[in-house]
Amino acid sequence: MYYSLNLNCQRKKSFDIDRRKLIRSGKWAGKWADDLTLVSQLGLTMAGSILLCFAIGYHLDKWLHTKGLFITLFILLGIAGGGYTVYREIMKTLEQDEKKKTEHDQPKKRS
């Protein structure tokens, strides 16, 4: 029993040392951090476009004394515009990832 606890401590120390090396090298915040940044950006883009269009529709309804016509119209426009913007960002990211893969897979030429 004591031996297994000691072995677990050794594994933990080894993991801590590896993690410290990764943090110092700057590779700790790798692909998952980039993905998290992208997801956050896409969510905020979508929410921002819908809220902006909601505000425009609300003020138009208030100004023209209509009941929900412009809110509905502008929310639908916000969803469509936000969705299109999110789609473009995803396609741009996929193209960049594909370009990185092809550059990484090709052997470097030495002169």
Phi, psi and omega in degrees: 000313180297322181297317182293324177296319178296320179296319178297322178295320178296319178296318180297318178297319180297317179296318179298320179294316178297319180295319179297319178298318179295319180296316180296325182281347180086005181267358182295315178271076186264232186299320183294327178290322176296319178295319179295321177296317180296315180297318178297316180297317181294318179296317179292325177297314180296312181296319181296317181292322179292316181294321178297314179293325175299315180297318178297314179297320179298313181291325175294318177299319180293318183289318184265002179057042173257159186248086172087358182296307183285330175299312180298313181299314184285331174295318177297320176295322177296319178295316180295314180294318177295319178297319178294319178296317178297318178300315179298319179295319179296316180296320179296319179294318178296321177296319178295319178295320179294321179295319178296320180295316181291324177292324181287325182284332181283136178291145180283139179271133177257138180250000000 
